[in-house]
Amino acid sequence: MTTPACGLDFGTSNSTVGWVRPGQHALLALEDGKATLPSAIFFHDEDGDVSYGRAALADYLAGYDGRLMRAMKSLLGSSLIDGHTEVQGRALPFRVLLTRYIAELKRRAEETAGRPFTQVVLGRPVFFVDENEAADQLAQDTLGEIARSVGFTDIDFQFEPLAAAFDYESQIDREELVLVIDIGGGTSDFSLIRLGPGRAAKADRRDDILAHGGVHIGGADFDMQLNLACVMPLLGLGSQLKSGKDMPSTPYRNLACWHTINQVYARKSVDLLSTLRMESAERDKLDLLMELVKQRAGHWVAMQVEEAKIALSDADDTKIDLSRIAPGRQVDVGRPLFDSAVGGLVGKVEVKVGELLRVAGVSTDDVDTVFFTGGSSRVPRLRESVSALVPRARSVEGDLFGSIGAGLALDAARKFG
């Protein structure tokens, strides 16, 4: 039976839309036959065109004049959501930015499906905002308002790790107690749930859910820490001014964080950096920083760091390419440095997972499976730390970028018929 409802996973790094149809994979093709649409928009200065997803990243990397926006989901629940940014010489409210992207997601999904969607289950992290219930609810309300404004009339929400659990449940033939570890681009979310063929058709799964948890740490944070450890020191982070004072760290932290990179290009920021260059005791490093700003290459550097993070999930060492701002220059990065850079974040995730297991009141020996999803769940130190908490459980890797969207589609079919 074909359902009239879809599941939409608006992710920090990538987004998907799922639709349950007999005999077909749930995820809909959104760009060049691929089920993921990178959560990116590029606004062209010259002709006013707007590109999305891989095309947006390609246009930016090709050197077109314009503005690249990524990690837009991080705006939900933050004070920035009611602000704006300058695009094509005009102020663009961040709410409008998110609306344009989600409208494009819906349009592409409907084009592939050959039908309109008015009913949707939207994925959401367990916590948009840590330890702030009001801000967390506001983030969900904002996402719901945006969904309604682009044409969805019936809207429900589901925790992202639960959606991933539903996708895994569709693939198993026995009862399991499953710890879901979803490490997305902006958040880490966890669920402990009983799954099995006999439970899959239940409309109410509350009795199957033993515990939820989450923390506002994701792949973008791993990128940031690796960037601050390996690249930003070459541009002056940690250096001193001629006065003996430390170089201010704010510009470097902004450059290392996806959704604040563009702030470094503002006139006030550029003027500050020019002053710091004159006062720097290591002007060659500030010269490199100013070259990055001149080329607006912050996103390009962040992409090189992200690629290094991905490479270090498999290899013991890799290189970060800096040739765009320093011809021929590369930075060697090994697994020990990567582990050290992200160690604090991994420790926080480990604490939260441990708390979840204690709240659930089950023995760690009772957990049958750890189901990993989300691109950054492949970070070796993180996977090792989580697996050590439940040593008798088997580890299963899901569709890192598609499990949530597929699970949301299953949930939409159950809820809307």
DATA-V826559 format. One record per pair of residues at least 12 apart in sequence whose ideal C-beta (glycine too) atoms are under 6 Angstrom apart, sorted by the first residue. I is the first residue (numbers start at 1). GAP is how many residues later the second one is. Records with the same first field share a line. If there is no record, write none. Layout:
I->GAP ; GAP
//
This chain:
2->19
3->17 ; 410
4->115
5->114 ; 407 ; 411
6->13 ; 111 ; 114 ; 406
7->114 ; 398 ; 401 ; 402 ; 405
8->112 ; 114
9->114 ; 395 ; 396 ; 399
10->63
11->28 ; 173 ; 174
12->59 ; 61 ; 172 ; 173 ; 174
13->26 ; 172
14->22 ; 24 ; 387
15->22 ; 24 ; 90
16->19 ; 20 ; 386 ; 389
17->92
18->387 ; 388 ; 390 ; 391
19->94 ; 390
20->389 ; 393
26->380 ; 383
27->375 ; 378 ; 379
28->81 ; 84 ; 85
29->83
30->78
31->22 ; 23
35->367
36->365
37->16
38->15 ; 16
39->33
40->16 ; 17 ; 30
41->15 ; 28 ; 60
42->14 ; 17 ; 18 ; 24 ; 26
43->23 ; 24 ; 44 ; 45
44->20 ; 22
45->20 ; 21
52->52
67->20
68->231
70->188
71->149 ; 187 ; 188
72->26
73->113
74->112 ; 185
75->19
76->52 ; 63 ; 66
77->51 ; 52 ; 58 ; 62
80->14
81->13
98->48
99->47 ; 50
102->44 ; 48
103->47
106->44
118->35
119->35 ; 297
120->32 ; 35
121->35 ; 37 ; 287 ; 290 ; 291
122->35
123->37 ; 40 ; 281 ; 285
124->16 ; 33
125->35 ; 62 ; 64 ; 89
126->33 ; 63 ; 86 ; 88
127->87
130->86
156->259
158->253
160->22 ; 29 ; 244
161->19 ; 21 ; 28 ; 29 ; 30
162->29
163->241 ; 244 ; 245
164->16 ; 18 ; 209 ; 239 ; 240 ; 243
165->15 ; 26 ; 28
166->241 ; 244 ; 245
167->236 ; 239 ; 240
168->203 ; 230
169->26 ; 31
175->21
176->19 ; 192 ; 193
177->17 ; 189 ; 190 ; 191
178->15 ; 17 ; 191 ; 193
179->13 ; 188 ; 191
180->191
181->191 ; 196 ; 205
182->191 ; 192
183->191 ; 193 ; 194
184->34 ; 190
185->33 ; 34 ; 35
186->32 ; 34
187->27 ; 29 ; 31
188->27 ; 29 ; 161
189->25
190->23 ; 163 ; 166
191->21
192->18 ; 19 ; 168
193->15 ; 16
194->14
210->150
211->145 ; 148 ; 149
213->139 ; 143
215->133 ; 137
217->128
219->156 ; 157
220->38
221->124
222->87 ; 120 ; 154
223->82 ; 83 ; 86
224->32 ; 33
225->116 ; 117
226->79 ; 83 ; 115
227->29 ; 78
228->28
229->112
230->101 ; 103
232->20
235->50 ; 53 ; 54
236->49 ; 50 ; 53
237->15
239->43 ; 46
240->41
241->38
242->37 ; 39
251->13
255->43
261->37 ; 38
265->31
277->13
288->38
291->34
292->33
297->27 ; 28
300->24
304->16 ; 17
308->12 ; 25
312->23 ; 26
313->65
316->19
317->17
318->15
319->13
320->13
339->42
346->35 ; 36 ; 39
350->35
353->33 ; 36
364->26
365->27
367->23 ; 26
369->24 ; 25 ; 27
370->20 ; 23 ; 25
371->25 ; 27
372->25
373->25 ; 27 ; 30
375->25
//
